[in-house]
Amino acid sequence: MTAFQIDFSDNVATALEEISPGWVELRGDAQTAGLEAMEKIPEGHKIALRDIAQGGDIIKYGVRIGRAAKPIFKGSWVHLHNIRSVYDERSSHLDAVTGAPKDTRYE
């Protein structure tokens, strides 16, 4: 299983394939050779490279893309269920798995 760290300062990496709990190899501008995934992480989603405190910045591309809505532990899935975008407030109203809006009713 592999993930890609874009910038040395990033605290998340992107899953290059679906990740199951276990060893994940890091590629790119990685700080280490890899880490243990604590849970299943879908392809294209983020994995925490270190513990991130509630309110802590989520760094990807070397820039802040969000803030932790609750503590996030190293090796955990980082997505809409535990972060809030600093660019798009509406992202907190999207389903964590499908990305579908939960604040809009469709009939």
N, CA, C and O atoms as a GROMACS GRO file, in nm:
protein
  428
    1MET      N    1   0.086  -0.117   0.000
    1MET     CA    2   0.000   0.000   0.000
    1MET      C    3   0.090   0.123   0.000
    1MET      O    4   0.195   0.125   0.065
    2THR      N    5   0.049   0.226  -0.074
    2THR     CA    6   0.132   0.344  -0.087
    2THR      C    7   0.051   0.472  -0.075
    2THR      O    8  -0.068   0.477  -0.107
    3ALA      N    9   0.120   0.576  -0.028
    3ALA     CA   10   0.063   0.711  -0.020
    3ALA      C   11   0.170   0.808  -0.065
    3ALA      O   12   0.289   0.777  -0.061
    4PHE      N   13   0.127   0.926  -0.107
    4PHE     CA   14   0.218   1.026  -0.163
    4PHE      C   15   0.216   1.152  -0.078
    4PHE      O   16   0.110   1.213  -0.060
    5GLN      N   17   0.332   1.192  -0.027
    5GLN     CA   18   0.346   1.318   0.045
    5GLN      C   19   0.396   1.421  -0.055
    5GLN      O   20   0.504   1.405  -0.112
    6ILE      N   21   0.319   1.527  -0.075
    6ILE     CA   22   0.350   1.625  -0.179
    6ILE      C   23   0.464   1.718  -0.140
    6ILE      O   24   0.552   1.746  -0.221
    7ASP      N   25   0.462   1.765  -0.016
    7ASP     CA   26   0.562   1.862   0.030
    7ASP      C   27   0.618   1.815   0.165
    7ASP      O   28   0.546   1.756   0.245
    8PHE      N   29   0.744   1.842   0.189
    8PHE     CA   30   0.808   1.799   0.313
    8PHE      C   31   0.735   1.850   0.436
    8PHE      O   32   0.737   1.782   0.540
    9SER      N   33   0.671   1.966   0.429
    9SER     CA   34   0.602   2.023   0.546
    9SER      C   35   0.461   1.968   0.567
    9SER      O   36   0.398   2.000   0.668
   10ASP      N   37   0.410   1.887   0.473
   10ASP     CA   38   0.274   1.832   0.484
   10ASP      C   39   0.261   1.742   0.607
   10ASP      O   40   0.354   1.669   0.642
   11ASN      N   41   0.143   1.747   0.670
   11ASN     CA   42   0.115   1.652   0.779
   11ASN      C   43   0.013   1.547   0.736
   11ASN      O   44  -0.037   1.471   0.819
   12VAL      N   45  -0.018   1.543   0.607
   12VAL     CA   46  -0.102   1.440   0.547
   12VAL      C   47  -0.039   1.394   0.416
   12VAL      O   48   0.037   1.468   0.353
   13ALA      N   49  -0.072   1.272   0.376
   13ALA     CA   50  -0.032   1.219   0.246
   13ALA      C   51  -0.158   1.165   0.179
   13ALA      O   52  -0.257   1.137   0.246
   14THR      N   53  -0.154   1.151   0.048
   14THR     CA   54  -0.269   1.104  -0.029
   14THR      C   55  -0.252   0.956  -0.063
   14THR      O   56  -0.148   0.914  -0.113
   15ALA      N   57  -0.356   0.877  -0.034
   15ALA     CA   58  -0.355   0.734  -0.063
   15ALA      C   59  -0.355   0.712  -0.214
   15ALA      O   60  -0.445   0.762  -0.283
   16LEU      N   61  -0.257   0.640  -0.266
   16LEU     CA   62  -0.250   0.611  -0.409
   16LEU      C   63  -0.334   0.491  -0.447
   16LEU      O   64  -0.352   0.460  -0.565
   17GLU      N   65  -0.383   0.422  -0.346
   17GLU     CA   66  -0.472   0.306  -0.362
   17GLU      C   67  -0.548   0.293  -0.231
   17GLU      O   68  -0.513   0.357  -0.132
   18GLU      N   69  -0.650   0.210  -0.229
   18GLU     CA   70  -0.720   0.189  -0.102
   18GLU      C   71  -0.622   0.131  -0.001
   18GLU      O   72  -0.546   0.039  -0.032
   19ILE      N   73  -0.625   0.186   0.118
   19ILE     CA   74  -0.534   0.144   0.224
   19ILE      C   75  -0.614   0.069   0.330
   19ILE      O   76  -0.721   0.113   0.372
   20SER      N   77  -0.560  -0.044   0.373
   20SER     CA   78  -0.614  -0.121   0.485
   20SER      C   79  -0.522  -0.099   0.604
   20SER      O   80  -0.408  -0.054   0.587
   21PRO      N   81  -0.568  -0.130   0.724
   21PRO     CA   82  -0.477  -0.117   0.839
   21PRO      C   83  -0.349  -0.197   0.814
   21PRO      O   84  -0.353  -0.311   0.768
   22GLY      N   85  -0.237  -0.135   0.846
   22GLY     CA   86  -0.107  -0.198   0.823
   22GLY      C   87  -0.008  -0.100   0.765
   22GLY      O   88  -0.032   0.020   0.762
   23TRP      N   89   0.104  -0.152   0.720
   23TRP     CA   90   0.215  -0.069   0.673
   23TRP      C   91   0.182   0.000   0.541
   23TRP      O   92   0.130  -0.062   0.448
   24VAL      N   93   0.212   0.130   0.535
   24VAL     CA   94   0.193   0.211   0.415
   24VAL      C   95   0.327   0.273   0.377
   24VAL      O   96   0.389   0.342   0.458
   25GLU      N   97   0.371   0.248   0.256
   25GLU     CA   98   0.494   0.308   0.204
   25GLU      C   99   0.466   0.451   0.161
   25GLU      O  100   0.364   0.478   0.097
   26LEU      N  101   0.554   0.542   0.197
   26LEU     CA  102   0.540   0.682   0.156
   26LEU      C  103   0.632   0.712   0.039
   26LEU      O  104   0.748   0.671   0.037
   27ARG      N  105   0.578   0.783  -0.059
   27ARG     CA  106   0.655   0.829  -0.175
   27ARG      C  107   0.648   0.980  -0.182
   27ARG      O  108   0.575   1.044  -0.105
   28GLY      N  109   0.723   1.037  -0.273
   28GLY     CA  110   0.723   1.182  -0.290
   28GLY      C  111   0.823   1.248  -0.197
   28GLY      O  112   0.931   1.196  -0.173
   29ASP      N  113   0.785   1.364  -0.145
   29ASP     CA  114   0.871   1.441  -0.056
   29ASP      C  115   0.849   1.393   0.088
   29ASP      O  116   0.815   1.471   0.177
   30ALA      N  117   0.868   1.262   0.108
   30ALA     CA  118   0.834   1.200   0.235
   30ALA      C  119   0.940   1.223   0.342
   30ALA      O  120   1.060   1.228   0.315
   31GLN      N  121   0.890   1.238   0.465
   31GLN     CA  122   0.978   1.256   0.580
   31GLN      C  123   1.031   1.124   0.633
   31GLN      O  124   1.137   1.120   0.694
   32THR      N  125   0.957   1.014   0.609
   32THR     CA  126   0.996   0.881   0.652
   32THR      C  127   0.963   0.782   0.541
   32THR      O  128   0.899   0.817   0.442
   33ALA      N  129   1.007   0.658   0.559
   33ALA     CA  130   0.982   0.554   0.459
   33ALA      C  131   0.836   0.510   0.458
   33ALA      O  132   0.786   0.462   0.356
   34GLY      N  133   0.767   0.527   0.572
   34GLY     CA  134   0.628   0.486   0.578
   34GLY      C  135   0.573   0.497   0.718
   34GLY      O  136   0.638   0.550   0.808
   35LEU      N  137   0.450   0.446   0.736
   35LEU     CA  138   0.383   0.449   0.865
   35LEU      C  139   0.275   0.343   0.869
   35LEU      O  140   0.241   0.284   0.766
   36GLU      N  141   0.222   0.318   0.986
   36GLU     CA  142   0.114   0.221   1.005
   36GLU      C  143  -0.021   0.291   0.988
   36GLU      O  144  -0.050   0.388   1.058
   37ALA      N  145  -0.103   0.242   0.896
   37ALA     CA  146  -0.240   0.291   0.883
   37ALA      C  147  -0.322   0.229   0.995
   37ALA      O  148  -0.310   0.109   1.022
   38MET      N  149  -0.405   0.309   1.059
   38MET     CA  150  -0.486   0.262   1.170
   38MET      C  151  -0.625   0.215   1.127
   38MET      O  152  -0.696   0.148   1.203
   39GLU      N  153  -0.663   0.251   1.004
   39GLU     CA  154  -0.797   0.218   0.957
   39GLU      C  155  -0.798   0.216   0.804
   39GLU      O  156  -0.699   0.255   0.741
   40LYS      N  157  -0.908   0.173   0.747
   40LYS     CA  158  -0.925   0.173   0.602
   40LYS      C  159  -0.933   0.317   0.553
   40LYS      O  160  -1.000   0.401   0.613
   41ILE      N  161  -0.862   0.345   0.443
   41ILE     CA  162  -0.860   0.480   0.385
   41ILE      C  163  -0.883   0.464   0.235
   41ILE      O  164  -0.806   0.395   0.168
   42PRO      N  165  -0.988   0.528   0.181
   42PRO     CA  166  -1.015   0.516   0.038
   42PRO      C  167  -0.905   0.578  -0.049
   42PRO      O  168  -0.836   0.670  -0.008
   43GLU      N  169  -0.890   0.524  -0.168
   43GLU     CA  170  -0.796   0.579  -0.266
   43GLU      C  171  -0.826   0.727  -0.288
   43GLU      O  172  -0.942   0.767  -0.301
   44GLY      N  173  -0.722   0.808  -0.291
   44GLY     CA  174  -0.736   0.951  -0.316
   44GLY      C  175  -0.763   1.032  -0.190
   44GLY      O  176  -0.762   1.155  -0.196
   45HIS      N  177  -0.786   0.967  -0.078
   45HIS     CA  178  -0.811   1.037   0.048
   45HIS      C  179  -0.680   1.053   0.125
   45HIS      O  180  -0.577   0.998   0.085
   46LYS      N  181  -0.685   1.127   0.234
   46LYS     CA  182  -0.565   1.162   0.309
   46LYS      C  183  -0.545   1.072   0.431
   46LYS      O  184  -0.641   1.025   0.493
   47ILE      N  185  -0.416   1.049   0.464
   47ILE     CA  186  -0.376   0.978   0.584
   47ILE      C  187  -0.290   1.075   0.666
   47ILE      O  188  -0.205   1.145   0.612
   48ALA      N  189  -0.312   1.078   0.798
   48ALA     CA  190  -0.235   1.165   0.886
   48ALA      C  191  -0.094   1.110   0.904
   48ALA      O  192  -0.076   0.992   0.936
   49LEU      N  193   0.005   1.195   0.882
   49LEU     CA  194   0.144   1.155   0.897
   49LEU      C  195   0.194   1.170   1.039
   49LEU      O  196   0.298   1.114   1.075
   50ARG      N  197   0.120   1.243   1.122
   50ARG     CA  198   0.151   1.260   1.264
   50ARG      C  199   0.022   1.299   1.335
   50ARG      O  200  -0.076   1.334   1.270
   51ASP      N  201   0.023   1.295   1.465
   51ASP     CA  202  -0.093   1.339   1.541
   51ASP      C  203  -0.121   1.486   1.514
   51ASP      O  204  -0.029   1.567   1.504
   52ILE      N  205  -0.250   1.520   1.501
   52ILE     CA  206  -0.292   1.658   1.477
   52ILE      C  207  -0.397   1.691   1.583
   52ILE      O  208  -0.500   1.625   1.591
   53ALA      N  209  -0.370   1.791   1.664
   53ALA     CA  210  -0.461   1.830   1.772
   53ALA      C  211  -0.586   1.896   1.716
   53ALA      O  212  -0.584   1.951   1.606
   54GLN      N  213  -0.696   1.889   1.792
   54GLN     CA  214  -0.818   1.959   1.753
   54GLN      C  215  -0.784   2.106   1.731
   54GLN      O  216  -0.718   2.168   1.814
   55GLY      N  217  -0.830   2.161   1.620
   55GLY     CA  218  -0.800   2.300   1.584
   55GLY      C  219  -0.668   2.316   1.511
   55GLY      O  220  -0.637   2.424   1.462
   56GLY      N  221  -0.588   2.208   1.503
   56GLY     CA  222  -0.460   2.214   1.433
   56GLY      C  223  -0.477   2.222   1.283
   56GLY      O  224  -0.578   2.177   1.228
   57ASP      N  225  -0.379   2.280   1.219
   57ASP     CA  226  -0.383   2.296   1.074
   57ASP      C  227  -0.360   2.163   1.003
   57ASP      O  228  -0.281   2.079   1.047
   58ILE      N  229  -0.432   2.144   0.892
   58ILE     CA  230  -0.409   2.034   0.800
   58ILE      C  231  -0.326   2.093   0.686
   58ILE      O  232  -0.371   2.183   0.616
   59ILE      N  233  -0.206   2.041   0.668
   59ILE     CA  234  -0.113   2.096   0.569
   59ILE      C  235  -0.097   1.998   0.454
   59ILE      O  236  -0.058   1.883   0.473
   60LYS      N  237  -0.128   2.044   0.333
   60LYS     CA  238  -0.110   1.967   0.210
   60LYS      C  239  -0.063   2.066   0.103
   60LYS      O  240  -0.107   2.181   0.103
   61TYR      N  241   0.024   2.024   0.015
   61TYR     CA  242   0.086   2.113  -0.086
   61TYR      C  243   0.173   2.219  -0.017
   61TYR      O  244   0.208   2.319  -0.080
   62GLY      N  245   0.208   2.199   0.110
   62GLY     CA  246   0.285   2.298   0.183
   62GLY      C  247   0.203   2.416   0.232
   62GLY      O  248   0.258   2.514   0.280
   63VAL      N  249   0.068   2.407   0.221
   63VAL     CA  250  -0.020   2.515   0.265
   63VAL      C  251  -0.133   2.459   0.352
   63VAL      O  252  -0.164   2.340   0.345
   64ARG      N  253  -0.192   2.544   0.432
   64ARG     CA  254  -0.304   2.502   0.517
   64ARG      C  255  -0.428   2.487   0.430
   64ARG      O  256  -0.469   2.580   0.362
   65ILE      N  257  -0.489   2.368   0.434
   65ILE     CA  258  -0.612   2.344   0.358
   65ILE      C  259  -0.732   2.328   0.450
   65ILE      O  260  -0.846   2.331   0.403
   66GLY      N  261  -0.708   2.312   0.579
   66GLY     CA  262  -0.818   2.291   0.673
   66GLY      C  263  -0.769   2.291   0.815
   66GLY      O  264  -0.651   2.312   0.844
   67ARG      N  265  -0.864   2.267   0.904
   67ARG     CA  266  -0.836   2.256   1.047
   67ARG      C  267  -0.901   2.129   1.100
   67ARG      O  268  -1.009   2.090   1.056
   68ALA      N  269  -0.835   2.066   1.195
   68ALA     CA  270  -0.889   1.944   1.256
   68ALA      C  271  -1.010   1.979   1.341
   68ALA      O  272  -1.002   2.065   1.430
   69ALA      N  273  -1.123   1.913   1.315
   69ALA     CA  274  -1.246   1.935   1.392
   69ALA      C  275  -1.242   1.857   1.524
   69ALA      O  276  -1.319   1.886   1.616
   70LYS      N  277  -1.153   1.760   1.532
   70LYS     CA  278  -1.131   1.680   1.653
   70LYS      C  279  -0.989   1.625   1.643
   70LYS      O  280  -0.928   1.634   1.537
   71PRO      N  281  -0.936   1.568   1.751
   71PRO     CA  282  -0.801   1.513   1.741
   71PRO      C  283  -0.793   1.405   1.633
   71PRO      O  284  -0.884   1.323   1.619
   72ILE      N  285  -0.684   1.408   1.557
   72ILE     CA  286  -0.660   1.310   1.451
   72ILE      C  287  -0.527   1.243   1.482
   72ILE      O  288  -0.426   1.310   1.504
   73PHE      N  289  -0.528   1.111   1.485
   73PHE     CA  290  -0.408   1.038   1.522
   73PHE      C  291  -0.330   0.991   1.400
   73PHE      O  292  -0.388   0.962   1.296
   74LYS      N  293  -0.200   0.984   1.415
   74LYS     CA  294  -0.112   0.937   1.309
   74LYS      C  295  -0.165   0.806   1.252
   74LYS      O  296  -0.199   0.714   1.327
   75GLY      N  297  -0.172   0.797   1.119
   75GLY     CA  298  -0.219   0.676   1.053
   75GLY      C  299  -0.369   0.672   1.031
   75GLY      O  300  -0.421   0.574   0.978
   76SER      N  301  -0.439   0.778   1.072
   76SER     CA  302  -0.585   0.782   1.059
   76SER      C  303  -0.628   0.847   0.928
   76SER      O  304  -0.552   0.921   0.865
   77TRP      N  305  -0.752   0.816   0.889
   77TRP     CA  306  -0.815   0.876   0.772
   77TRP      C  307  -0.846   1.022   0.802
   77TRP      O  308  -0.904   1.054   0.905
   78VAL      N  309  -0.806   1.110   0.712
   78VAL     CA  310  -0.830   1.253   0.725
   78VAL      C  311  -0.924   1.293   0.611
   78VAL      O  312  -0.887   1.286   0.494
   79HIS      N  313  -1.046   1.335   0.648
   79HIS     CA  314  -1.145   1.369   0.545
   79HIS      C  315  -1.254   1.457   0.607
   79HIS      O  316  -1.234   1.512   0.715
   80LEU      N  317  -1.365   1.469   0.542
   80LEU     CA  318  -1.472   1.560   0.583
   80LEU      C  319  -1.528   1.532   0.722
   80LEU      O  320  -1.585   1.622   0.784
   81HIS      N  321  -1.513   1.410   0.772
   81HIS     CA  322  -1.567   1.375   0.903
   81HIS      C  323  -1.483   1.428   1.018
   81HIS      O  324  -1.531   1.431   1.132
   82ASN      N  325  -1.358   1.469   0.992
   82ASN     CA  326  -1.275   1.516   1.102
   82ASN      C  327  -1.196   1.643   1.073
   82ASN      O  328  -1.111   1.683   1.152
   83ILE      N  329  -1.223   1.707   0.960
   83ILE     CA  330  -1.161   1.837   0.931
   83ILE      C  331  -1.267   1.935   0.880
   83ILE      O  332  -1.376   1.896   0.838
   84ARG      N  333  -1.232   2.060   0.884
   84ARG     CA  334  -1.314   2.167   0.827
   84ARG      C  335  -1.225   2.247   0.733
   84ARG      O  336  -1.115   2.288   0.770
   85SER      N  337  -1.273   2.269   0.614
   85SER     CA  338  -1.200   2.345   0.514
   85SER      C  339  -1.184   2.490   0.559
   85SER      O  340  -1.274   2.546   0.622
   86VAL      N  341  -1.072   2.548   0.527
   86VAL     CA  342  -1.054   2.692   0.551
   86VAL      C  343  -1.095   2.772   0.427
   86VAL      O  344  -1.092   2.895   0.428
   87TYR      N  345  -1.132   2.701   0.321
   87TYR     CA  346  -1.171   2.766   0.196
   87TYR      C  347  -1.320   2.758   0.167
   87TYR      O  348  -1.375   2.846   0.101
   88ASP      N  349  -1.386   2.652   0.215
   88ASP     CA  350  -1.524   2.627   0.178
   88ASP      C  351  -1.603   2.580   0.299
   88ASP      O  352  -1.596   2.462   0.336
   89GLU      N  353  -1.677   2.670   0.363
   89GLU     CA  354  -1.754   2.634   0.481
   89GLU      C  355  -1.856   2.524   0.453
   89GLU      O  356  -1.887   2.445   0.542
   90ARG      N  357  -1.906   2.517   0.333
   90ARG     CA  358  -2.009   2.418   0.299
   90ARG      C  359  -1.955   2.275   0.305
   90ARG      O  360  -2.033   2.181   0.316
   91SER      N  361  -1.825   2.257   0.297
   91SER     CA  362  -1.770   2.122   0.297
   91SER      C  363  -1.806   2.045   0.423
   91SER      O  364  -1.807   1.921   0.421
   92SER      N  365  -1.837   2.114   0.532
   92SER     CA  366  -1.876   2.045   0.654
   92SER      C  367  -2.016   1.985   0.645
   92SER      O  368  -2.058   1.912   0.734
   93HIS      N  369  -2.089   2.016   0.537
   93HIS     CA  370  -2.223   1.963   0.516
   93HIS      C  371  -2.226   1.853   0.410
   93HIS      O  372  -2.334   1.815   0.362
   94LEU      N  373  -2.109   1.801   0.374
   94LEU     CA  374  -2.101   1.697   0.273
   94LEU      C  375  -2.082   1.561   0.339
   94LEU      O  376  -2.014   1.551   0.442
   95ASP      N  377  -2.140   1.458   0.281
   95ASP     CA  378  -2.122   1.322   0.330
   95ASP      C  379  -1.975   1.283   0.320
   95ASP      O  380  -1.912   1.305   0.216
   96ALA      N  381  -1.920   1.227   0.426
   96ALA     CA  382  -1.778   1.196   0.430
   96ALA      C  383  -1.734   1.093   0.327
   96ALA      O  384  -1.618   1.096   0.283
   97VAL      N  385  -1.820   1.004   0.287
   97VAL     CA  386  -1.783   0.899   0.192
   97VAL      C  387  -1.815   0.939   0.049
   97VAL      O  388  -1.730   0.928  -0.039
   98THR      N  389  -1.939   0.985   0.026
   98THR     CA  390  -1.982   1.012  -0.112
   98THR      C  391  -1.956   1.156  -0.156
   98THR      O  392  -1.948   1.183  -0.276
   99GLY      N  393  -1.943   1.249  -0.061
   99GLY     CA  394  -1.928   1.389  -0.095
   99GLY      C  395  -2.059   1.458  -0.129
   99GLY      O  396  -2.060   1.575  -0.165
  100ALA      N  397  -2.171   1.385  -0.118
  100ALA     CA  398  -2.303   1.440  -0.149
  100ALA      C  399  -2.345   1.539  -0.040
  100ALA      O  400  -2.318   1.517   0.077
  101PRO      N  401  -2.411   1.649  -0.079
  101PRO     CA  402  -2.459   1.746   0.020
  101PRO      C  403  -2.561   1.683   0.115
  101PRO      O  404  -2.652   1.612   0.073
  102LYS      N  405  -2.545   1.712   0.244
  102LYS     CA  406  -2.642   1.664   0.343
  102LYS      C  407  -2.737   1.777   0.385
  102LYS      O  408  -2.834   1.753   0.457
  103ASP      N  409  -2.710   1.899   0.339
  103ASP     CA  410  -2.793   2.013   0.377
  103ASP      C  411  -2.893   2.054   0.271
  103ASP      O  412  -2.964   2.153   0.286
  104THR      N  413  -2.899   1.975   0.162
  104THR     CA  414  -2.992   2.002   0.052
  104THR      C  415  -3.082   1.882   0.034
  104THR      O  416  -3.034   1.769   0.023
  105ARG      N  417  -3.210   1.906   0.032
  105ARG     CA  418  -3.304   1.796   0.016
  105ARG      C  419  -3.338   1.778  -0.132
  105ARG      O  420  -3.377   1.873  -0.200
  106TYR      N  421  -3.324   1.657  -0.180
  106TYR     CA  422  -3.356   1.625  -0.319
  106TYR      C  423  -3.479   1.535  -0.321
  106TYR      O  424  -3.487   1.438  -0.246
  107GLU      N  425  -3.573   1.568  -0.407
  107GLU     CA  426  -3.695   1.487  -0.417
  107GLU      C  427  -3.720   1.448  -0.561
  107GLU      O  428  -3.818   1.380  -0.590
   0.00000   0.00000   0.00000
